[in-house]
């Protein structure tokens, strides 16, 4: 097959007239192949033009239009909607987007829910959407949406304390055995800690949650009570009782709380001895956390030294032995 570019005159060149002459001598199939190839490239060019047009249309976003924000939040890919939600939280247009649309994002995909939390927190700080967020916390059928609502209230700060505390306490007290109910209670406890309200009602509610909640609630409750400055003797009593908890994560959290009390010199000798007993816990992670906590406390009490020395020599875990030896070394360095 011969392929030849031909111009009949310079005038055609000047006028931009050019063509390719394809001649298939004695081979009609060659002409049909060339025609199919030309049609293929024309179709490809058309498709690429449509793609470019679609991308250009998509890139045009009117940030001054509440309708454009609503459309971007409600339609499209989850990642794109999450990104727009985060951007909306930093935009003055947040005040013009209906709260119903913002709160509906709490029941969306995980990415969208996570983006909705800080954006709703900003709206709450500006006095918007509180009733709908608190309603989602209390009544939404999806526990993940209720968790996200609690997180939004916790991030909103002092401006929502007066009206957010009662629904959060209700969520903390709800002894529901449905799937996801424990996560909702734990999120509500964490939100109360984030709001930093140390009133008697909050402390009592969180303490009750520690006593009757599942493991994830007990973990959050211990951390929250430490953050909310529950009187040290009362907190130490809860934490030492948690050293015998059936859940390993609760026991690790109890060790951490007792270690914090010990560093601030708020731990009695009897409670310190109970903490040392955790060096014999069956779970390696608990023993490791205990050795590190005792090292941070730095007490030279006989029970502490003996317990660490035994762990440094006899523990079946190399990590625990190393941590106990390090704790002893730190104590020796402080004593010099």
N, C-alpha and C positions, 0 to 999 in steps of 0.2 A: 504494500500500500504506500503510495507516494503522498506526501503532505507538502503543499507548496503555498507560500504566502504571495499574493499577487495584487498589484495595484495597476489599474489600467492607465492612469495618468497622474501627474503631479497635482492636478486639480482635485482629484479624489482624495489625495493625501491631505491637501490643504483643507478640504471640507470635512476631514475626519472619517472618510469612507474607507473601510478596510474589511477584508474578509479572508477567510481561509478556504481554499478550495481543496476539497478532498476527492480524490479520484481513485476508485477501486477498479482496477482493470481485470475484468474476467472473474471477479470475486464478489458477488452480491452480499455474501455474509459479512464481508468486511464493512460494507456501507451500513448494514443493520447494526453491527457492533459499535461503530462510531456514533450512530444516532442514539443508541441506548446510553452510551457514555455521556453524550451531550445532555440528554434528558436527566441523567443522574446528577450531574453537576449543577444543572439548573434547579433541580429540586433541593439539593443541598444548600445552594445559595438562598433559596426562598426560606428554608427552615432556619438557617442562621440569622436571616433578617428578622424573622419573627421572634427568635430568642433575644436578639439585641433589643428589639422594641419592648419586649416584656420586661427585660431587666431595667431598661431605662424608665419605663412606667413605674416599676416597683420602687426605684430609687427616689422617686419624687414623693416626698412626704411633707405635708404642710403642718409644721409643728405649732402653728398658731390656731389650728382648728381642733376644737374638742371632738368633732365627729371623726377626724382622722385618727386621733388617739384611741377613741372607742373602737374603731374598725381594726386598728393595729393590735389592740389587746384581745379582741374577741375572735379574730380570723387569722388564719395562716399557721405556719409551723410553730410548734411549742417553743422552740428556742428563740425564734423571732419575737413571739409574744412576751416571753420572759424578759428579753432585752428591752423591749418597749416599756414594760412595766417598771423596770429599774430606772429607765430614763425619765419616765413620768414622775417618779418620786423626787426628781431634782428640777422639775419644770413647774413654772407658775400655773400651767394648764391643769395641774392636779385639782385645783379648786373647781374646775368646770366639768370634770368627768364624774358622772353619777356614781354614788357610793354603791349602788346595786351592782354595777359592772365590776367595780373593784373587789367587792366581797365575793362575787361569784367566782373570782379567780382562785379563791381558797379551795374550791372543789375541783380544780383543774389538775393537770399533770404535776409531777413533783417539781420540775423546773419552774413552772408558772407559779405554783404555791410559794416556793422559796423566794421568788421575786416579789410576790404580792405582799409578803410579810413586812419588809422595810418600807415599802410604798404606803401601805395602810398605816404603819406606825407614824409616818409623816402626816398623813391625813388626820389621824387621831390627835396628834399634837396641835393641829390647827382647829380642833373642835369639830371634826367631821366624822361621820360613819360609826360613831361609838355604839349606837343602838344596834346596828346591823352586825357589827363584829361580835358584840356580846351575845346577840341572838344566835349567831353561828356557833359560838362556843357552847351555848346551852342546848341547841336543838338540832344542829346539822346531823344528818344521818351518817355522814362519812366521818369517821374518827380522825382521819388525816386532816380534814378541814377544821375540825375542832382544835386539833393540836396547833395548826397554823394560826388560828384565831387567838389562842392563848399566847403564842409567841409574839404576835403583833401587839397585843396589850402590854406584854412585858417590855417590849422595846419602845413603847410610846413615852415612858418616863413619868415624871411627877404630874404632868398635866392631866393624866387620866386616873390618878390614884383614887380620888374620892368616889368615882362611880365604877372603877374596874375591880376593886377589891371584892365586893360582894359576889359578883358572878364567878370570879376566880375561886373564891372560897367554896362556893357551891360545887364547882367542878372538882375541887380537891376532895370534898366530902363524899362525892358520888361513888358509892361502893357497887359498881357495875361489873359484872363478869363477862360482858360481851367482848368480842375481839376488838382490840385497840383501845379499850377503856382505860387500861393501865397507862398507856402512853399519853392519854388525855390528862389524867390526874398528874402524871409526872411533869407534863408541860405546864400545867397550871401552877404546880409548886415552884418550878423554875421561874415562871413569870412573877410570882409573888416575891421571890428573892430578888429578881431584877428591879422590881419597883421599890425595893429597899424600905418596906413598911414594917417596922418592928412592933406594931401594936399588939396588944394581948390577944386579940381575936385571930390575927394572922399566925402568931407563934403557936397558939393552941391548935389551930386548924392544921398547921403543918406537922405538929407533933402527933396529932391523932392519925394523920396520913402515914406517918412513919410506923405507928403501932399496928395499923390494920391494912396497910396497902401491900401490893405485890412488890417484888424485888426492885423493879425499876423506880417505883415510887419511894421506897425506903432509901435508895441511893440518893435521889434528888432531895429528899427531906433532910437527910443528914447534912448534905452540903448547904442547903438553904438555911438550916438552923444555925450553922456556923457563920454564914454570911450575915444573917439577921441578928447575930449577937445574943442568942439565947444564953441566959446565965450559965457560966462555965461548969458549975457543979451539976446542974441539970443536964447539960449537953454531954458531959463526961459520963454520966450515968447511962444515957441513951447509947452512947458510942461503945461503952464497955459491954453493954448487953448485946450489941450488934456483933461483937467479936465471936459470938456463938451462932450467928445467923447461918442458915443452911445454904445461903447463896454466897458464892465466893466474892462477887463484885461488891456486895454489901459489906463483907468483912474487910476488903481492901479499903473501902471508903471510910469505915470506922477507924481503921489504923491511921489513915490520913488526917481525920478530924482530931484524934487523940494526939497525933504528932504536932498539929498546929497549936493545940492547947498547951502541949509541953514546951514548945518553943517560946510561947508567951508566958511561961511560968504559971499557968493556970491549972496544972494537973497535979493532983494529990499523989502522995507516995503510993497509996493503995492502987490508984488507977494506973500509975506508972508500972507497977508490978503486973497488973492485968495485961497491960500492953506487951510487956516482956514475954508473957505466956504465949502470945501470938507467934513467937519464933518457933513454936512447935505445931503450928497449924499444918494440916495435911496438904494444903495448896501452896505450891512454890511461890506464886505471885504474892500471897499474903505474907509469907515469911520474908520475902525480898523487900516488900514495902515496910515491914516492921523493922528490919535491920536498918534501912535507910532513915526511917523516922527516928529511931533511937539515936542514930548518928547526928541528926539535925538537932535533937533535943540536947545532946551533949551532957547528960547527967552522969555523974560518977558513982551513982548509987550502986551498992554491992550487987543487988539483983540484976541491974542492967549489965554490969561488967561480966558477971558470971554467965548470964544468958547469951551475950554476944560472943564470949570466949568459946562457949560450948558450940554455938552455931558456926563459928569460924573453923572449928576443928572437925565437927561431926556431921554437919548438914550434908545431905545427899546431893544437893545442888551446888555446882561450882559457883554459880552467880550469887547464891545466898552466902556461901562461905566468903567470897570476895567482898560482898557488901558488909558483912559483919566485921571482917578484918579491917576494912576501910573505916568503919565507925569507931572501932577501938583505936585505930591510929589517930583519928581526928580528936578523940577524947584525950589521948596521951599528949598530942600537940598543944591542946588548950591548957592542960595541967602544968606544962612547963613554964 
